[in-house]
Amino acid sequence: MEYGLITGSILIMVVGVYFFKFPNNFAFGGVTGFSPVVSRLTGWSAGNFTFAVNTGLLVLGFIFLGTDVGIKTVYASMLMSFGLTALEHVCPLDGPLTSEPLLELVFAIFCPGFGSAVLFNIGASSGGTDIIAMILKRHTSMNIGTALLVVDITSVAMAFFVFGPTTGLFSLLGLIAKSLVIDNVIESINMCKCFNIVCDDPQAICEFIIHELNHSATVYRAEGAFTHRSKYVVMTTMKRSQAIRLRNHIHRVQPNAFIMISNSSEIIGKGFLTI
């Protein structure tokens, strides 16, 4: 499943990079951000440059991130380099697809940003400067979007001098937007619902959580501040699709229950994230 997600994510990234990023010389987002600049200055193919630099940076991935992340990154970066090189031969482009640079910027941001977020979420990357960003995330307090912003700002600065202020400003906008897209997509993927259910009888609720949703819960006694009646509080956390089922079940078996539902994208423990 992980390698299927990696393959799908890379294909989305390749489409965004090749059809929308390269033709407009948008210089943001890792090695593919440097590629248009290097291609203009040296005449070196953007796909070949991406392949060469990714190969060199993979060594850093194995050293600082471990074998598991390194193997996934090797697969992803090789697939991406192959995809970009293949499209250069199969579908050569003479210029942008449309005459609307802002429209193309949106796709150049969203496609690579979404793909990168999925890769980061399963402990992989597309190679290149993403590897440096993952190292910064692991050894500093930065989140992955901020780390990418710091790493890739150089390519944006180069775009100002090579392609002019218009392309440079588009690239700067793209870099900032991509970092926000990555952080928000990762947060959305990991979003969970946290329940605090105040009820008179927790038995039916807990049985549904355990046997139907395959989760557990914590139950503790409480007392109503106004009525001083004995109550129970059921605390549990689950994915959003399961939260809808639990909410509907509570309405059926405990219609007078008081339900507090909050969002969290970082749940650490068995069945969720581990540290």
C-alpha positions in Angstrom: 0.0 0.0 0.0 2.8 2.4 0.8 4.5 1.9 -2.5 1.2 2.3 -4.3 0.8 5.7 -2.5 4.3 6.6 -3.4 3.8 5.8 -7.1 0.5 7.7 -7.2 2.0 10.7 -5.4 5.0 10.8 -7.7 2.8 10.7 -10.9 0.8 13.7 -9.6 4.0 15.5 -8.9 5.5 14.8 -12.3 2.4 16.1 -14.0 2.5 19.3 -12.0 6.2 19.8 -12.4 6.5 19.0 -16.1 3.4 20.6 -17.5 3.0 23.7 -15.2 6.3 24.3 -13.4 9.1 23.8 -16.0 7.4 25.7 -18.9 6.8 28.8 -16.7 10.3 28.7 -15.1 8.8 28.7 -11.7 11.8 28.2 -9.5 10.5 26.8 -6.2 10.3 23.4 -4.6 13.6 21.5 -4.3 15.8 20.3 -7.1 12.9 20.8 -9.6 13.0 24.4 -8.5 16.7 24.8 -9.4 16.2 22.8 -12.7 14.7 25.7 -14.8 17.5 28.0 -13.6 20.3 25.5 -14.3 18.7 24.6 -17.6 18.6 28.2 -18.7 22.2 28.9 -17.6 23.8 25.7 -18.9 21.5 24.2 -21.4 21.4 21.0 -19.4 18.1 19.1 -19.5 15.9 19.8 -16.5 15.1 16.1 -16.2 18.8 15.0 -16.4 19.8 17.6 -13.8 17.1 16.4 -11.4 18.3 12.8 -11.8 21.9 13.7 -11.2 21.4 15.8 -8.1 18.8 13.4 -6.6 21.3 10.6 -6.9 23.9 12.5 -4.9 21.5 13.7 -2.2 20.2 10.1 -1.6 23.4 9.3 0.2 22.4 11.9 2.8 19.0 10.2 3.2 20.6 6.9 4.1 23.0 8.4 6.5 20.7 10.7 8.5 17.2 9.2 8.0 17.8 5.4 8.0 17.4 2.6 5.6 13.6 2.5 5.5 13.2 6.1 4.6 16.2 5.8 2.2 14.8 2.9 0.3 11.4 4.6 -0.1 13.2 7.8 -1.2 15.3 6.0 -3.7 12.2 4.5 -5.3 10.4 7.8 -5.3 13.2 9.9 -6.7 14.2 7.4 -9.4 10.5 7.2 -10.5 10.2 11.0 -10.5 13.4 11.4 -12.5 12.4 8.7 -15.0 8.9 10.3 -15.4 10.3 13.7 -16.1 12.8 12.4 -18.6 10.2 10.2 -20.3 7.8 13.2 -20.7 10.6 15.3 -22.2 10.8 12.7 -25.0 7.2 11.7 -25.3 5.5 15.1 -24.9 8.0 17.9 -25.6 6.8 21.4 -24.7 7.8 24.6 -26.4 6.1 26.8 -23.8 3.3 27.0 -21.2 0.1 25.2 -21.8 -2.0 28.4 -21.4 -1.6 32.1 -21.4 -2.7 32.4 -17.8 0.4 32.2 -15.5 -1.6 32.5 -12.3 -3.7 29.6 -13.3 -0.7 27.5 -14.1 1.0 28.6 -10.8 -2.0 27.1 -8.9 -1.5 23.7 -10.5 2.3 24.0 -10.1 1.8 24.5 -6.4 -1.0 22.1 -5.7 0.1 19.0 -7.6 3.7 18.8 -6.2 2.5 20.1 -2.8 -0.2 17.4 -2.4 2.2 14.7 -3.6 4.9 15.8 -1.3 2.5 15.8 1.7 1.4 12.2 1.1 5.1 11.1 0.8 6.2 12.9 4.0 3.2 11.5 5.8 4.3 7.9 5.1 8.0 8.6 5.9 9.2 9.1 2.3 10.2 11.9 0.0 10.8 12.6 -3.6 14.5 13.1 -3.0 16.5 16.3 -3.6 16.1 19.1 -1.1 13.1 17.3 0.5 15.8 15.0 2.1 17.4 18.1 3.7 14.0 19.3 4.9 13.3 15.9 6.5 16.7 16.0 8.3 15.9 19.5 9.6 12.5 18.4 10.8 13.9 15.4 12.6 16.7 17.4 14.3 15.0 20.7 14.9 11.7 22.1 16.0 10.6 23.0 12.5 7.6 21.5 10.8 8.1 20.1 7.3 6.6 23.1 5.5 8.8 25.6 7.3 11.9 23.4 6.7 11.1 23.3 2.9 10.7 27.1 2.9 14.1 27.6 4.4 15.8 25.0 2.1 14.3 26.2 -1.1 14.5 30.0 -0.7 17.8 30.0 -2.7 16.2 28.8 -5.9 13.7 31.6 -5.6 16.4 34.2 -5.2 18.2 32.8 -8.3 15.0 33.1 -10.3 14.9 36.9 -9.7 18.3 37.3 -11.4 17.9 34.7 -14.2 14.2 35.1 -15.2 13.4 38.6 -14.0 11.2 40.0 -11.2 7.9 38.7 -12.6 9.0 35.0 -12.6 10.8 35.6 -9.3 7.7 37.0 -7.6 5.6 34.1 -8.9 8.2 31.7 -7.6 8.3 33.3 -4.2 4.5 33.1 -4.0 4.6 29.5 -5.1 7.2 28.6 -2.5 5.2 30.1 0.4 1.9 28.6 -0.9 3.5 25.2 -1.3 4.8 25.1 2.3 1.3 25.9 3.5 -0.3 23.3 1.2 2.0 20.6 2.5 1.4 21.4 6.2 -2.3 21.6 5.7 -2.6 18.4 3.7 -0.6 16.4 6.2 -2.7 17.8 9.0 -5.9 16.9 7.1 -4.7 13.4 6.5 -3.9 12.8 10.2 -7.0 14.6 11.5 -8.8 12.7 14.2 -11.9 13.4 16.3 -11.6 13.5 20.1 -14.8 12.7 22.0 -15.7 13.6 25.5 -19.2 12.1 26.1 -21.0 12.9 29.3 -23.8 10.3 29.9 -25.7 8.3 32.5 -24.8 4.8 31.2 -21.5 4.3 29.3 -22.0 0.6 28.7 -23.7 0.7 25.3 -21.4 3.4 24.1 -18.2 1.6 25.1 -19.4 -1.7 23.6 -19.9 0.0 20.3 -16.5 1.7 20.4 -14.7 -1.6 21.2 -16.6 -4.1 19.1 -17.7 -2.1 16.1 -15.0 0.6 15.8 -12.1 -1.5 17.2 -11.0 1.3 19.5 -10.8 1.6 23.2 -12.0 4.4 25.6 -11.4 5.8 29.0 -14.3 6.0 31.4 -14.3 8.1 34.6 -17.0 9.2 37.1 -18.1 12.8 37.3 -20.8 14.9 39.0 -23.1 17.5 37.5 -22.4 20.9 39.0 -26.0 22.0 39.0 -27.9 18.8 39.7 -25.1 17.0 41.7 -26.2 13.8 39.9 -23.6 11.1 39.3 -22.4 11.0 35.6 -19.9 9.2 33.5 -17.5 10.7 31.0 -16.3 8.5 28.1 -13.1 9.8 26.4 -12.0 8.3 23.0 -10.3 9.3 19.8 -10.8 8.0 16.2 -10.7 8.8 12.5 -13.3 11.1 11.0 -15.2 8.4 9.2 -15.6 6.4 12.4 -16.6 9.6 14.4 -19.8 9.9 12.3 -20.8 6.4 13.2 -20.2 6.9 16.9 -22.0 10.2 16.9 -25.1 8.6 15.3 -24.9 5.6 17.7 -24.8 7.9 20.7 -27.9 9.7 19.5 -29.8 6.4 19.3 -28.8 4.9 22.6 -28.2 8.0 24.8 -30.1 10.8 23.2 -29.6 13.0 26.3 -25.8 12.6 26.3 -23.7 15.7 26.2 -21.0 15.3 23.4 -17.9 17.4 23.0 -16.0 16.8 19.8 -12.7 18.4 19.0 -10.1 18.0 16.2 -6.5 16.9 16.7 -3.9 16.0 14.0 -1.3 14.6 16.4 -2.4 11.7 18.5 0.5 9.7 19.9 -0.1 6.1 21.2 -1.1 2.7 20.2 -3.2 2.7 17.0 -2.0 6.2 16.1 1.5 7.8 15.9 4.4 6.3 17.8 7.5 8.0 19.0 
